[in-house]
Amino acid sequence: MANNLPLKLATIALFLAVEVVLMGGFTRITDSGLGCPDWPGCFGKMVMTTDTETLAYLQERYPEIHVAAHKGWIEMIHRYIAAGLGLLIMALAYIGYREKEKTPNYPYLLSLGLLGLVIVQGAFGAFTVTLKLLPNIVTLHLMGGLIIVSTLMYLRHRLKRLADGDSTMMRMRLPVLIGVFVLFVQILLGGWVSTNYAGWACPGILSCAPGAEVQYDFQSGFHFFPEIGPNYEGGQLEHGARAAIQMVHRAGAFVVTAYWFVLLWSLIKNGILTSRKAMHFVGLIVLQILFGYANVVYAVPDSLAFIHHALGVALLLSAWSIAYATAVEQEEAGYGSVKHA
């Protein structure tokens, strides 16, 4: 591929997509999700006001939320970055449509699919605000962001191979894909903990609340179709439901850690993966566990909660990197030749 512009745009778009997910987590952690109760603007404008009299008037008009300039700015910055990402993905889709005839094996369908994903993601961004942080919508919004990040990473991988003159289709190993999937689910569980304000539910390390009996309510904690209408900022669930969510998330962490440790040991033993790349992932897991522990000890302060969120995103990127590093050439059945992208 002579034209490196798509690769450059995909790299910038991937960076912005990660920033959008991180900023989305920061918005949630700082309780800024309703900093702008309308969409796409903020109280009818595209810039959050800082005028004291206007803020006082808006507080009277919207008594059900805490009107604050800094919360509005956090939410709007999140939207500005998302809008920039949307424009880049539109450009990638246009280039993909144009390049499909010029560049053999160009992944134009992937570029067009990304455009569809970002449109759906924008709709969920609107629903997140207009439905007042409904937990299932907020979690689906997180899922959409992670899918966009993953898809952009794959698009960039394909474009980089084309830029290097290699159009061979690579098949990722099933055990590694399973590892990516369980990690993906664990991150979504973390999102479910956050959007239901369940991070404070269990002050204990191994058990939820040492010395106290906790009545876990798994049915309420994992009821994915809550009532539409209430303001879900601060959460609506009873303690038993929040504790159930928190303990399932912790159990998931043990499953993910055990699976990846066995997987990485097997990949290194068979000479498929370098120990350096594996240790990078292990280091991230260890940091994630330590910050998870710190969040319990210090009652989930914003700074530690954000680091925990950011490490989850970093782990997903590292997992996909391992998936690409361990991929093998895919043979086209029936022809005995290499299948191209």
C-alpha positions in Angstrom: 0.0 0.0 0.0 1.7 3.1 -1.2 -0.6 5.5 0.6 0.2 5.6 4.4 -2.5 8.1 5.2 -5.0 5.5 6.3 -2.5 3.9 8.7 -1.7 7.3 10.2 -5.4 8.2 10.5 -6.1 4.8 12.1 -3.3 5.3 14.6 -4.6 8.7 15.6 -8.2 7.3 15.7 -7.0 4.5 18.0 -5.4 7.0 20.3 -8.5 9.1 20.4 -10.7 6.0 21.0 -8.7 5.1 24.0 -8.9 8.7 25.2 -12.7 8.6 24.8 -13.0 5.4 26.9 -10.7 6.8 29.6 -12.5 10.2 29.6 -15.8 8.3 29.8 -14.6 6.5 32.9 -13.4 9.8 34.4 -16.8 11.3 33.7 -18.5 8.5 35.5 -16.1 8.4 38.4 -16.4 12.1 39.1 -20.2 11.9 38.8 -20.2 14.2 35.8 -22.5 12.0 33.6 -25.4 14.4 34.2 -23.2 17.5 34.2 -25.0 18.3 31.0 -28.6 16.9 31.2 -29.2 17.3 27.5 -27.5 16.1 24.3 -25.5 16.9 22.2 -25.2 20.4 23.8 -24.9 21.4 27.4 -28.0 23.3 28.7 -28.8 24.1 25.1 -25.3 25.4 24.2 -22.2 23.7 22.9 -20.0 25.3 25.6 -20.7 24.9 29.3 -21.3 28.2 31.0 -19.2 29.5 33.9 -21.3 32.5 34.7 -22.4 32.4 38.4 -25.8 33.9 37.8 -26.5 31.5 34.9 -25.4 28.5 37.0 -27.7 29.6 39.8 -30.6 29.9 37.4 -29.9 26.4 35.9 -29.8 24.9 39.4 -33.3 26.2 40.0 -34.5 24.9 36.7 -32.8 21.5 37.2 -33.2 20.8 40.9 -32.8 17.0 40.4 -29.1 17.3 39.5 -26.1 19.1 40.8 -25.3 21.9 38.4 -21.6 22.6 38.4 -19.4 24.2 35.8 -16.6 21.7 36.2 -18.9 18.7 35.8 -20.4 20.2 32.6 -16.9 20.8 31.2 -15.8 17.2 32.0 -18.8 15.9 30.1 -18.4 18.3 27.2 -14.7 17.5 26.8 -15.7 13.9 26.6 -18.1 14.7 23.8 -15.6 16.9 22.0 -13.1 14.1 21.9 -15.8 11.6 20.8 -16.8 14.0 18.0 -13.2 14.2 16.8 -13.0 10.5 16.8 -16.3 10.3 14.8 -14.9 12.6 12.1 -11.7 10.5 11.8 -13.7 7.3 11.4 -15.8 9.0 8.8 -12.6 9.9 6.9 -11.4 6.3 7.2 -14.7 5.0 5.8 -14.4 7.4 2.9 -10.8 6.4 2.2 -11.8 2.8 2.5 -14.5 3.2 -0.1 -12.1 5.0 -2.4 -9.2 2.6 -1.9 -11.1 -0.7 -2.4 -10.5 -0.5 -6.1 -7.0 0.9 -5.9 -5.5 -1.2 -3.2 -5.9 -5.0 -3.3 -7.1 -6.6 -0.1 -7.8 -3.2 1.5 -10.1 -3.7 4.6 -12.8 -1.3 3.4 -15.6 -3.3 5.0 -13.9 -3.0 8.3 -13.7 0.8 7.8 -17.4 1.0 6.9 -18.3 -1.2 9.9 -16.5 1.1 12.2 -18.6 4.0 10.9 -21.7 2.0 11.8 -20.3 1.3 15.3 -19.6 4.9 16.0 -23.1 6.0 14.9 -24.6 3.4 17.3 -22.2 4.5 20.0 -23.3 8.1 19.6 -26.9 7.1 20.1 -26.0 5.3 23.3 -24.2 8.4 24.4 -27.4 10.3 24.0 -29.4 7.6 25.8 -26.9 7.6 28.7 -27.8 11.2 29.4 -31.5 11.3 28.5 -32.3 8.1 30.5 -30.4 9.5 33.5 -27.5 7.1 33.7 -29.6 3.9 33.4 -27.1 1.2 34.4 -27.6 -1.1 31.4 -27.3 1.7 28.9 -24.2 3.1 30.6 -22.6 -0.4 30.6 -23.6 -0.9 26.9 -22.0 2.5 26.2 -18.8 1.2 27.8 -19.0 -2.0 25.8 -19.4 0.0 22.6 -16.3 2.0 23.4 -14.3 -1.1 24.0 -15.5 -2.7 20.8 -14.5 0.4 18.8 -11.1 0.4 20.4 -10.6 -3.3 19.6 -11.9 -2.8 16.0 -9.6 0.2 15.4 -6.7 -1.8 16.8 -7.5 -4.6 14.3 -7.9 -2.1 11.4 -4.5 -0.6 12.3 -3.0 -4.0 12.4 -4.3 -4.8 8.9 -3.2 -1.5 7.5 0.3 -1.8 8.9 0.7 -5.2 7.3 -0.5 -3.8 4.0 1.9 -0.9 4.4 4.7 -3.5 4.9 3.6 -5.2 1.7 2.1 -8.2 3.5 -1.6 -9.0 2.7 -1.6 -12.5 4.3 -4.6 -13.2 6.4 -3.6 -14.2 9.9 -5.7 -16.5 12.2 -5.6 -15.8 15.9 -5.4 -18.7 18.3 -8.6 -19.8 19.9 -7.2 -20.0 23.5 -5.9 -16.4 23.2 -9.3 -15.2 21.8 -11.0 -16.9 24.8 -8.6 -15.0 27.1 -9.5 -11.7 25.4 -13.2 -12.5 25.8 -13.0 -13.3 29.5 -11.0 -10.2 30.1 -13.6 -8.2 28.1 -16.4 -9.6 30.2 -14.4 -8.8 33.4 -14.0 -5.1 32.3 -17.8 -4.9 31.7 -18.4 -6.4 35.1 -16.2 -3.5 36.4 -18.4 -1.1 34.5 -21.5 -2.7 36.1 -19.9 -2.2 39.5 -19.2 1.4 38.8 -22.5 2.3 37.2 -24.4 0.7 40.1 -22.1 2.4 42.7 -21.2 -1.0 44.1 -17.5 -0.2 44.7 -18.1 0.8 48.3 -20.3 -2.3 49.1 -17.6 -4.6 50.4 -14.9 -3.1 52.7 -13.4 -6.6 53.3 -10.6 -8.0 51.2 -11.4 -11.7 50.9 -15.0 -11.6 52.2 -17.4 -8.8 51.7 -17.7 -7.5 55.3 -15.7 -9.5 57.9 -17.6 -10.1 61.1 -20.9 -9.1 59.5 -23.5 -11.2 57.7 -24.3 -10.0 54.2 -27.5 -11.0 52.4 -26.4 -11.1 48.8 -29.1 -10.3 46.3 -27.9 -11.6 43.0 -31.3 -11.3 41.3 -31.6 -7.6 41.9 -27.9 -7.0 41.4 -28.0 -8.5 37.9 -31.4 -7.3 36.8 -30.5 -5.9 33.4 -33.8 -4.1 32.7 -34.3 -1.6 35.6 -37.1 0.9 35.7 -36.8 3.8 33.3 -37.4 7.2 34.8 -35.5 7.5 38.1 -32.2 9.4 38.3 -29.6 6.6 38.7 -26.7 8.9 39.8 -25.6 7.5 43.1 -27.3 4.2 42.5 -30.8 2.8 43.3 -29.9 -0.7 44.6 -30.0 -2.0 48.2 -26.7 -3.0 49.8 -27.3 -6.8 49.3 -27.5 -6.2 45.5 -24.5 -4.0 45.4 -22.5 -6.5 47.4 -23.5 -9.3 45.1 -22.2 -7.3 42.1 -18.9 -6.5 43.9 -18.2 -10.1 44.9 -19.0 -11.5 41.3 -16.5 -8.9 40.0 -13.9 -10.1 42.4 -14.5 -13.8 41.5 -14.2 -12.8 37.9 -10.8 -11.3 38.6 -9.5 -14.6 40.0 -10.8 -16.5 36.9 -9.2 -14.0 34.5 -5.9 -14.0 36.3 -5.7 -17.8 36.6 -6.7 -18.3 32.9 -4.1 -15.8 31.6 -1.3 -17.1 33.8 -1.8 -20.7 32.5 -2.2 -19.4 28.9 1.0 -17.3 29.0 3.0 -20.2 30.6 1.8 -22.5 27.8 2.6 -19.9 25.1 6.1 -19.3 26.4 6.8 -23.0 27.0 5.9 -23.8 23.4 8.0 -21.0 22.0 5.0 -19.1 20.6 5.3 -15.9 22.7 8.4 -14.1 24.1 8.7 -13.9 27.8 9.2 -10.1 27.6 5.7 -9.6 26.0 4.2 -12.0 28.5 5.8 -10.2 31.5 4.4 -6.9 30.3 0.9 -8.4 30.5 1.7 -10.0 33.9 2.9 -6.7 35.2 -0.3 -5.0 34.2 -2.3 -7.8 36.0 -0.3 -7.4 39.2 -0.8 -3.6 39.1 -4.5 -4.0 38.5 -4.8 -6.4 41.5 -2.9 -4.0 43.7 -5.0 -1.0 42.7 -8.2 -3.1 43.2 -6.9 -3.9 46.7 -6.1 -0.2 47.3 -9.6 0.8 46.2 -11.1 -1.5 48.8 -8.8 -0.2 51.6 -9.3 3.5 50.8 -13.0 3.3 49.9 -12.7 3.9 46.1 -11.3 7.5 45.9 -11.6 9.0 42.4 -7.9 8.9 41.7 -7.5 5.1 42.4 -10.8 4.3 40.7 -9.6 6.0 37.5 -6.2 4.2 37.6 -8.1 0.9 38.0 -10.2 1.8 35.0 -7.2 2.9 32.9 -5.4 -0.3 33.7 -8.3 -2.4 32.5 -8.1 -0.6 29.1 -4.3 -1.2 29.0 -4.9 -4.9 29.8 -7.3 -5.2 26.9 -4.8 -3.5 24.5 -2.1 -5.8 25.7 -4.3 -8.9 25.3 -5.0 -7.9 21.7 -1.3 -7.3 21.1 -0.6 -10.9 22.3 -3.4 -12.2 20.1 -1.7 -10.6 17.0 1.8 -11.6 18.1 0.8 -15.3 18.3 -1.4 -15.4 15.2 -0.5 -17.8 12.4 -1.0 -17.7 8.6 -4.4 -19.0 7.6 -4.4 -21.5 4.8 -7.3 -21.4 2.3 -8.9 -24.9 2.5 -9.2 -26.6 -0.9 -6.6 -24.6 -2.7 -3.5 -25.1 -0.6 -2.6 -21.4 -0.9 -2.4 -18.6 1.5 -5.7 -16.8 2.0 -5.4 -13.1 1.6 -7.1 -10.3 3.5 
